Amino acid sequence: MADARETQFQNDIMAHLCQHGWLRGHNSAYNTELGLYPEDVLGFFADSYPDQWQKFQKMYPQDSQGTLLKNVAKQLDKVGALNVLRHGFKDRGARVRLAQFKPDHNLNEDILTRYAQNRLRVVPELIYSPHGYAGRLDLVLFLNGIPVATLELKSMFKQTVDNAKKQYKEDRPPVDPRSKKAEPLLTFKRGALVHFALDQKEVWMTSRLEGTSTTFLPFNKGQSDGSAGNPITGGTYDTAYLWEEVFDWHNWLKVIGRFIHVQKKTEKDALGTERISERIIFPRYHQWDVVTRLVDSAKREGPGHRYLVQHSAGSGKSNSIAWTAHQLASLYEESGHKLFQSVIVITARTVLDSQFQETIYQFEHKEGVVARISREEGEGSKSSQ
């Protein structure tokens, strides 16, 4: 049972979000079996793609709404939430799209209209399990009815962020221990893309819940002297940047559309059998911050400038570079012309060379958009490539 300070903490976050474009949701409107907020799935698709919705209704005249929700859930099971949000899916001739990310330029009014129709919703005290477990998540964030983040909050006057991490590890298993069935909201890739543990001083996050094996990474700003944690703001909460900056309506859509990606890695066991492992890469605060600042500066100041970014070992340089390169390649002037005709990433180490290529390639693999340069036999010199 949350104490008064924890409840106030939750209410303050809710109030800020709802004052800045988010919708408040209710536990009773959430479908635990499907892991969806049906009103927003149906509402966004019907409002933003009325022609495709009409096609879908003709294909499924008996129970169009119920069928759409079930088919969305099946796609979440099959390819994951990020894939569904970014690419949608085809269903008997209808193209189902469930999100519209901000376009690179403002020349297409239809896309801008759909972008404004996105529904970001926050639901407090969500009872999420379809298996009879009555556990509640303090806050759950949705994009057009698809869950994208969960939050466990603690008040430092009673408990700390460590207690929130412990709660995720011990009380939020992705598989219900009694029924042995998956929890739709907490299943890797299928459910929420990230899980935040926070109090008034610190924020930590994980993209995969694995019981007691769950690994959390800091999502803190860091101190001015280089030490861990967050600066003391003098305000109510030192962690307010999470909901004031990262959960800003436009910023959060950009995080989902331009930052998060699924990293695939091929590994061999002792017998030499290959196995593909996956993990969701969610930017840490310093990565999101530096990429955003670099891209905003380049758009504002134009080409021809130099910037220096200081990174420490293990701080995620490859992903920061990949995010920056990909977003610079998508920058447009107000006139509709591309700001940069090409982006070249140069690195001095072969290991990093391969790593950068793979990371960038995951964001965009259309023919002619990303060229992977290597010394593989038969491909010619790097310079000629």
N, C-alpha and C positions, 0 to 999 in steps of 0.2 A: 504494500500500500504506500503510495507516494505521500511524502509529507507536504506541508503547505509551501515550503520554499521550492520544492521540485515541481509542484503544480503551477506555481507562479512562473517558474522557468519555462515550462511547457507553454503556458498561456502567452507569455511574452513573445516566444518564437512564432506561435500561431498568429498572434495579432499583427506582427510585422509582415508576415507572408501574405496574409489576407488583405492588408492595406496596400500591397504592391503586386496585385494581379492574380494571386493564388485563390483558388476556391476552397472553401471549407467542406470537408466530407464527413460522412457519418458511418459508424460501424455497421449499422443495419443495411446500408446500401452496398456493402461489399459482398461479393460472391466467393465464399471460401473454397468451394469445390473447383471453380475455374481460376481462382487467383486473380480476379479482375474487378474493376469498378464499372459495371455494365453501362450505367448512364453515360459515361464519358466515351467509352468505346463506340457505342451506337451514335451518340450525339456528334462526335467529331467526324465520323465517316459519312453520316447522312448530310451534315452541313457542308463539309469541305469537298466531298466527291459525290454529289447527288446523282450524276449520271451512272457512276459505278454502283451506287446503292440501288438504283432502279434495276440495273442488270442483275444484281444479286437477288433482289426480290422476285424477279421473274424466274430465276433458276430455282429458288426455294420459296414457293408461294405459301406453303403451309405454316411455317414458323420462321420467317426470315430473321427476326432478331435473335431468337434462341439459337438458330443454326450458325449465325455469324459469330456469336460469343463462343460456341463450342469449337468452331473451326479456328478461331483466333487462339484458343487455349491449346488446340492440337499443334498449331504452328509454333507456339511458345515451347511446347515439349520437344518439338522436332529440331528447331534451329536456334531457339533462344530469343530473349526479349530484345536484345540490341539489333539483331538481324531483322526482326519483325518491324521494329520502329524505323529503321533506316531504309529497308527495302520493300516492306510489305510482302504480299504474296498473291498468286493467281488462284482463283477459285471458280471453275466452270465458266471461264470467259470473262469474269469480273476481276479487276485489279483492286485488291483491298489494300489501302494505304492508311496507316494509323498515326502518322506524324508528318508535319511539314517543318523542316528546318530552314533557317534564314537563308535566302538565296545570296549568291555572291554579289549580285548587283540589283538595282531597284527598277529594272526595265520591264519586268513581268508583273503586272498588277494582280493577276489571278493567284500567283504564288504568294505574293505579299498578303493577300486576303486570307489565304489558307494558313499562312504563318500566324496571323493574328487570331485565328480560330483555335489554335492549340489550347488544350485545357490542362493546366497544371493544378493539381489538387493535393491538399494535405489532410490526412485523416488522423485524429488523435485516438489513443487507446484502442487500437485495432485488435480485435480477436480474430486471428488469422487462420487458425487450423480447422480443416474440415473433419478432423478425426476425434473431436471431442475435447481436445486440450483447450483450456480456457485462458491460457497465457495471453497477455496483451503487449503489443509494441507501442511505445510512447507516441511515436509519430511515424507515418508511412507516407511517402511522396509518390504521386502517380503522374504519368504523362498520358493523356487521353485514355485513361482507364487501365493502363499497364503499369504495374508497380516498378519503380526505378530506384528507390532508396528507402531504408529503414533507419530509425534513430532510437537509441536508448539513452535517456537523460538521467543524470544524477546531480543531486545538490551536494556541494562540498561540505555543507554544514552537517550532513548526515552520512553521505557516501561520496566516493570519488569516481573518476573515469575508470579506474581499475575495477570497480564493482560493475560498471556497465559492460566492460569487456568480459568479465566473469559471467555475467548474466547471459551474454551471447553464447559463450562456450558451454555453459552448463544447462541453460534453460531454453535455448533456441536451436535444437538439433534440426538439420535439414530433412531428416527422416524421423517420423513419429516412432518412438521406441516401443510402443504397444502394438500398433497395427503394422509396423514395418513399411508403411507407405510414405511416399515423399510429401513434404510440405510445399505446396506450389509456390508460396511467397518466398521461401528460403532456399529453394533448390538452385544450385549453381547454374548460371546462364538463363535458366527458365524463369526464375523469380527476380527479385530486386537485384540491381547491378552492383550496389554498394551498401554497406552497413556501417553507420557511424555510431561510435560510443563517445559521449562527451559530458563534460560538466562545465562549470563557469570558467575554468582555467585552461582546459586542454581538449583537443579533438583527436580521436584515433579512428582508423577505418580499416575495413577488410572487404574484399570482393568475393570471398568464398568462406562460407561457414562450414566447419568440419569438426564440430564438437570441441573437445579439449585440445585438438590439434590446430585450431584456428589461429592464424597469424594476423596480428594487427600492425599497421604502420601508422606513424604519426601524421596527422594532417594539421600541423601547427605552423605558425609563421616563423618561429625561431626568434631568439633575442638579438638585439643589436650587437652584442659582443660575440655572437656566433654560438651561443649556448642554446640548448633545446628549450621547448616550451613556447609561450606567447608573451609578448610585451604586456605590461600592466597598463591598461588603457585609461584607468581612472573612471571609467563608466561602470555600468551595471555588470556587464559580462565581457571578459577578455576574449571569448570565443564568438562574439557577435558577428565577426567577419564571415562565418560559415553561412548564416542565413541572410546577412545583409549584402554580401558580395557574391559568394558562390551560388546561393539559391536565388539570386536576382533572376527575374523571369527570363530575360534575354541570355544572361550568362549561363544559366542552368541548361537551357536548350542547346547552347553552343557546346557545353561540356558533353552532353549526350551525342550530339551530332558530329563533333569535330575532335573530341579527345579520347573517349573510351574506346578501347579496341580489345579484341580477343587474340591473345598471343598463343600460337601453336608451336610446339617443340617436339621433335622426334627423338626418342630415347631408346636405348637398347638395354635389355635385362641381361642377367648373367649368361643366359643361353643364346644371346644374340638376337632375340626376337624384338622387333621394332614396335614401339608403342608411342602413340601421339598423345601428349598431355596438353591441356589447355589451361589458361588462366586469363582472367579479365584484368586488363591494365587500366587502372583508374588514376588520373594524375594526382600527385601529392600537391599540397598548396603551393610550394615554391615552383613547381613545374608549371602549374596552371598560371601562376602570377607572371613568371618570366616570359612565357610564350605570349600571353595576352598583351603584355607591355611592349614586347618587340614588334608584334604584328600591328598594334595600334600606332606605334611610333613610325613604322614604315609606311603605313597608310597616310598618316598625317604629314610626314616629312618628305615622302617620296624616295626614289632610289638614289644611291650615291653616298650613303652614310655608313659609318662603321660603328659597331657596337661590341662590347666585351662583356661576356657573361662568365662569372667565376663560379665553378661548381666544385664540390668536394667529391672524393671517391665514393662510389655507391649511391650517388644522388640522382641517378636516372638520366645521364646525359643523352644517351641514345634516343630515348623517347622524347626528350625536350627538343632535340634537333629535328627529329622526324615530324613532330607536331608543328614546329615553326616552319620547316620547309614546305610542308603540305599546305599550310594556311597562307604562306606568302605566295604560293603558286595560284591561289584562288582569289587574290586581291584584285579589285577592280577600281578604276577611277569613277567619279560621278558620271562621266560621259559614257561609261560602259566599256571602256578599253581596259585591257589587263595592265596592271601596274608593272608586273615582271613577266617577260616573255619566257624565261626559264629560270630554274633554281638549281644550282650545282652544289652538292655537298662533297667536300674534300676532307679526307681523313688520312692520317699517316700510318695507321695500323691495319693490317689485313683482317684481323679478327673483328675490329670495329667496322671495317668496310662492309663485311658480310652482314653484320648485325644491323647496321643502318639501312642497308638495302631491304632486308626482310621486314624491318619495322615500317619503313615508308611504304613498301609495297602492299602492306595490309590495309592501308588507308585508301589506296587508289590503284587498281590494277587494270584500268582500261588501256587498250592498245594505244601506244603513242603518248601516254601521259607520264608514265614512270619508266625510265630505262635503267636496267640493272647492268652496271659495268663490272666485269670480272676478268680474270686471267684464265678462265676455263679453256681447255684445248678446243681449237676449231673456231673460236670466237674472235680471233684477231687481237691486235694490241688494244690496250685500254684507251689510248688516245684516239684511235680510229673509231672505236665504238662510241 
